[in-house]
Amino acid sequence: MSWKEAAEPVLTRMPSVRRPEGHVPFKRKLGWTAGVLVLYFFLTNVFLYGVNIGGPDAFGQFRSILAGNQGTVLQLGIGPIVTASIVLQLLGGADLLGLDTDDPRDQVLYQGLQKVLVVAMIFLTGLPMVFAGGFLQVDPQVAQSLPFGTMGVKWLIFAQIAVGGILVLFMDEIISKWGVGSGIGLFIIAGVSQKLLGGLFAWPSLPGRTGLIPTWIGLITGSAQNVPSLLTASGIQYLLIGDGDVIALVTTVLIFAVVVYAESVRVEIPLSHARVKGARGRFPVKLIYASVLPMILVRALQANLQFLGRILYNQLGASGMPNWLGTYSQGTPTGGLFYYLAPIQKPSQWMWWAGTIGQEPWQVILRVLIDLTFMVVGGAIFAVFWVETTDMGPEATAKQIQNSGMQIPGFRQNTGVIEKVMERYIPQVTVIGGALVGLLAVLANMLGTIGGVSGTGLLLTVSITYKLYEEIAEEQLMEMHPMMREMFG
């Protein structure tokens, strides 16, 4: 008996959101999308009962990518979904699943398997976070007021974040089937946009760092406090990488411009209809063919490694954890393997000449090189996996073109012939695009961005927003011309 036959009774009975039976009007899609987004913002402000607010964030600088909010019901964010996707990508890439995504039965099994893995990741991430990592401290007053003590409160906290993780799973499924875009992309846009707006407009009276616009208003009017002389070295540093955020502003604008430009760079393969004369089209192979979404998988892998390091440090202690594995200061790695595997998040983490880093220059350079290699190589690898597992590869694309009745002018109408033409472009563009996105993410982190948003988070936001705009434009076009909906299926 194969594993599919053994697991089918369980996987086919996993709860799921029902697919719409017919066409969903565009306004209704917008309604579902807006409703889920409002629910997401609401849940990010529902704090966990029994937790001392203000503890360290388990995901730290990865929070803008993994969404959610520290100390709330959405403590885990989209982390379990992304980690489950990594496992499925690796299993699918190694052809260990034996599932044909064109077969409706295997599609149901794949979706059920994904849900099982998400639930497993909720347990594997949530349990250490509550019981071993020290990220969610129990409020002693709550523990004393309840009959089941501290251990019972910990299980209550885990139950809350487990419910939050499952809610995110179904919210993502609702948007994928009934809304516009994907829930994961929408949640990333929401979290990053919040940080960007805070980085621009946060006033001094609000908690946290003052925004860019109020800071410059204070500099121009002379009301800003603790500002060094702008003509000195410290003043120039204040303007460029300090509260002045000039470099962060330039980096943010450049990332927007580069991603939008890269989305428009493409190789267009001409197509013609085999039976209808004059019916022509083009198949675009974009520079960022696999999109920026594989970057979530790369950064999530880094986040899980850092999460593991924090758990080991909290369990073994400073004296029990070997120095070669990692040394920590206030929850941040300062040496050892986990230091070199930690990504660069802001300029102060690599500008050793500014005197704010306790490591030697060679250590900082080695960390930058490892981060760069991890992102560039990882981006290319995960882009290839993404293309192959989402039916965007040469073989799947050739079948889609063949089934639509189109062909490449000058070539026989044959799937194998079309596949060979696609193999000239898709694999190479996929690798180049994945490596380019990884390079941009590292450079954006090193130079800094508005609101302290990570480079990967900013890249994802721009790319997802651009694709969301294209999808909305396509939906509107199909609403105005129903015949086009039948052509595109």
N, C-alpha and C positions, 0 to 999 in steps of 0.2 A: 504494500500500500504506500503510495507516495504521500509526501507531507501535505499536498493540496487536498487530497481526499480525506486525510485525517483531520485537517484544520477547517475544512469547508463548513461543517455544522456550526462552528463557533464564529468564523469570520463573516459568514453570510447573515448572521443574526445580530451583528453589531449595530447599535442605534445609528441612524443617519438621517440627514435632512432630505426630505422627498424632493425629487427633481420636478420642475414645472412640466406639465404635460404639453403645453403649447407655448406660443410666443409670449414672453413677458413684456408688456409695454415699457418704454423707456422711463416714463415718470414713475412707474411702480418700482423699477430697478433703483432709481435714485432714492425713492422712499425707503426701501430696504437698506440701502447703503448708509443713508443718513441716520436711520434708526439704530443700526448696529454701532455706528460711530459714536452716537450719543451714549449708548449703553457702555461702550468701551471707556469713554471719559468718566462716566459715573463710577464704574468699577475701579478705575485707577485712584479714586478718592474714597473708597470704602476700606478703611484701615482694619487690620486684623485684630480681632478681640483677643486680649491676653498678651499682647506684645508691647514691649517698651519701645516707643517710637524714637528714632534717631540712631539706630545701630548702623554698622557699615553695610553698604550695598554689596550683596553677593556677586553681582556682575560688574560693579564699578563702571568703568568707562565703556563697557559693552552694552550698557543699558539702552542707549539710543538705538541700537540695532535689534536688541531682543525685546524692546517695548516693555509694557507693564510699568510698575512703580514699586519701589522698595517699601516694604511694610504694609502693603495693601493686598487685597484678594488676588490681584494680578501680579503677585510677587514673581512668579515664574515667567510671565510674559509669553512670548512665542518660543521660548527656549526648548520645551519638550517637542514641539512640532518640528523645529529646525533640526534638532538632534536626531529625531526619528527619520527625517528626510536624509540626513547624512548616512545613517545605517542603510536605508533603502537604496540610496545612490550607490554605495559600495557593493551591496549584495547584487543589485541589478547590473552594475558595471562588470562584476565578475561572473555574471550569468549563473548565479546560484539559486535564483528564485524559480526559474523555469516558467515565468508568466508571460503570456502573450497579451499585451495591452490592447490589441485589436479584437480580442475575444471578449464578449460581454461578461461571460462567467469569470474570466481571469481579472477583468476590471473590478468586479465586486470583491474578489479575493484580495486584490491589491489594496483597495480602499479599506477593507476590514483589517488587513495586516497593518496598515499605517495607523489606524486607530489603536490597535493593540500595542504597537510600539510607542505611541504617544503616551498612553496610560502607564506603560512601563517606565518611560523617561520621567514622568511626573513623580513616580515613586523613587527612582534612582537619584533624581535631583532634589526633590522636596525633603525626603527623609534625612539625608546628611545635612541639609540646610538648617533643619530644625533641631536635630538631635546631636550632630557632630560638629557642625561648622561654626557655631556661635554667632551666626548672622542674625538670628531672630531671638532676642533675649526675652524670657518670660517676665511679665510684670509681677513682682512678688505680692502686691496687693490682691491681684486677681487670683493668684495661686492660693492665698490664704482664705479668700472668700468662697472658694469652691471646694466641695468635699473630696475631689479626686486628686488634689495636690499638684505639684509642679509637673510630674510626668503626664498626668491627665490633661493639663493645659497644653503641653507640647503636642499631644495627639490631636487636641482640638484645633491648634494652629495649623497642623499639617492637613487636617480635613478641610479647612478653609482654603488653603492654597491649592489643594487638589481639586476642589470644586471650581476654583478660578481657572486652573489649567484646562479642565474639561470644557468650561464655558468658552474659553478662547478657541478651542478646537471647533466647536459647533458654530460660533460666530463667524469663523473663517469659512466654514462650509456653507453657511447661509449666503454670504456675499458671493462666493464662487458660483453658486447655483441660481440665486435670485437677485443678486446685485450687480455692481459694475466693478471689474477688477478682481482683486483677491483680498481677503481679510488681512493676511500677513503684510502685504504691501501697504494697505490702508493704515494699519496700526503703526507701522514704521514712519509713514508720512506724518501721522498725528503727533507722535512723540518728538520727532526731529523738528517739526514746525513749532511746537511749543518752546523748545530750547532756542531756536533761532529768534523767535519773537522776544523771548526773555533776554537774549543776548543783545538785541537791538534797543528795546524799550524799557527794561527794568530800571526803576527809579531808585535813588539812594535809600528811600524810606522802606523799600521792600527788602526782605531777607535775601542774602546771596550777593553776588557781584553786580555792581552797577552796569547797566546796559551801555552800548556804544554811543547812542545818540545823547542820553543825559550826560555822559562823560565829556563829550565834545562841547556840549552846551556849557558845562561847567568850566572847561578850558578857555572857551571864547569869552565868557562873561567874567572870568577870574574868580568864580565861586568854588571851584574845585579845591579840595584840601589834600595835603600831603603830596603835592606834585613837585618833583625836582625841577631845577632850572632846565628848560627845554633845549638850551644850547650846549649842555654838558653831555658826556657819554651816557650817564644814567638817565638823563632826560630823553635822549634819542631812543634808548632802550625802552623807556616807559611808553613812548609813542608807538614804537614798532611792534613790540611783543608784550608790553605791559597792558595797563588799562586802556591805552590809546587804540590798541587792536588794529593798527593800520595794515599789517601783514595779514592778519586774520580776515579782514574785510576783503583785501585783494584776492586772497586764496579762495574765499567763498564765491566771489564773483567769477573767478577763473574756472572753478570747478563747474559752476552752472554753465558757463559758455562752452567749455571743452566737452562736457557730456552731451549737451544739445547738438553740438557740431558733430560729435562722434556718432550720435544716433542718426544723423542725416547722411553720413558717409556710407556708401553701399555699392556693391557690384550688382547690377541688374541684368538678369539672364532673360533674354527675350523668349516669349511663348506665343504660340498661335493655336487656335482651335483646329482640331483635326477635321471637323465636318463643316463648321460654319466659316465661310470665307470672309476675311476682313476682321474677324474677331481676334484681337491680339491683346497681349498683356505682358507683364514683366514679373519675374520672381526676384524680390530684393534679398540679397545676402548682406546684412548690415555689418559694419566693422565690429560693433558689440553684438554679435549674432546671438550669443547665449544670454544676453541682457546682463544686468549687474547682480541679479539674484544669487548666482553662485557665490558671490562675496559673503552673503549671509552665512553660508555653510563654512567658509574658511574662518571667518571671525568667530563663529559659534564654536568651532573646534578649538581655537585659541582660548575662548572664554571658559570652556570646559576644562582645559589644561590648567588655567589659573585657578579655577574653582577647586580642582583636585589639590593643588599646592596649598591653598588656604586651609582646606580640611586637614591635610597632613600636618601642617604647622600647628593648628589648633589642638590636634590630638596628641602630637608628639612633644610639642613645646619647643622653646628655643634651645634647650639643652639636649633634647632627644632627637631633633631633626639634623641629619648630617649637613655640614656647611656646603658640601658640593651639590647637594640637592636644592638648597634654598635657605637664605637668611632673610628675615622680615623686620620691618620697622613700621609700626602703626598699620599693620595689615598690607603693606606694600613690599614686594620683593626687592631686596637691595643687593643680592648676590646669589651665586649658585645657578643651577640649571633653570629654575623657574624665573630668575631675573632675565636671563638671555632669551627665554621663550616669551617674555611679556612684550607686547607691542608698544612702540613709541606712540604716546597719546598727545603730547604737546611739546612746544619748543624747549621748555625748561628741562625736559628729560634727556636732551642730547647736546645742548649748548654748554659743554663743560667749561669753556672759557668765561662764562658768566659767573662762575663760582658757586652755583647752587646745587651741584651734583657731587656726591661723595665718592664716585667711582673714578678710576683712572681713564684717560682718554681712550686707550686701546680697548677697555671694557665697553665703553659707550659705542665705539665704532663697530665692535663685534656684534653688539646687540642690534644696532641699526642694520647691519648686513644680514643677520639672521632673520629679522623681521621682513626685510625687503625680499629675501629669497623665499621665505615662507609664503608671502602674499603673492608674489609673481608666479612661482611654480604651482602653489596651491590654487590660485585663480585659474591658471591654464588647465590643470587637471580636473577641477570641479566643473569648469565650463564644458569640457569634453563629456563628463558624466551627465551633466545637465542636458546637453543636446541629445545624447543617445537615449536617455530615459524619458524624454518628453516628446519623442517622435519628431525631432527636428534634424535628425541625421540624414545623410545622403539617401539611404535606402528608404526610410519612411517618407522623405520629401518626394522622392521619385514616384512612390506609390500614390501619393496625394495628387501629384500633377497628372499621372496617368488616369486616375479615377475621375478627375474633373474633365477629361476629354481634351486636355491641352497637350502640346508637344513642343519640343525645341526645334525651330526652323532649321532645316538642313540635316536633321537626324531622324532616324527611324522612330516610329511611335512604339517604343519598347521600354519597359521599366529598367532593364539592365543598362541600356544605352543612356537613359536619363540619369541613372545613378552614377555612371562613370563621369558624366559632365559635372554633376554636383560634387563629386569627390575632388574635383580640381579646385574648388573654392571653399566649401563648408569646413572641412577639417582645419585648413590653414587659418582661415579667418577666425574660427572658434578659439584656437590657441592664442593667436595674436591679440584678439579682443580680451580674453581672460587675463593675459599677462599685463595688458595695458591698464585694465581696471585695477588690478592689484598694485601696480606702480603708482597710479593716481591716488589710491587710498592711502598708501604710506606717505607720499609727499604731502597730502593734505593734512595728515596727522602731525607731521613734523613741523609744518609751518603754522598750524593752528587754524581754527575756523570760528566764526561768530557763535557765541553761546556755548563754546566748548563742545560742539557737536563733533563726533568722530568723523574722519574723512570718509570711512565706509558708509556711515549713516547719511552723510550729505550726498554721496554718490548715489546711494539707493533712493533717496528722496527725489532727486532730480530725475533719475531714470524712470522710476515708477510713476511719477507725476506726468512725465512726457508720454509714457505708454497709456496712462489713464486718459490723457487728453485725446490721444489717437483713438482709443476704444470708444470714448464718448462721442467723438465726431463720426465714427463708423455707425454707432447706434442711431444717432440722429439721421444719418443718411438713409439707413434702412427703414426708419420710421416714415420718412418722406416718400421713399420709393420701395414699397413692399415687394416688388418683383426682384429687387437686388437681394432681399433676405432669402428668397428661394434659390438664387444662384449660389450664394455663399453657404447655404445650408443652415 
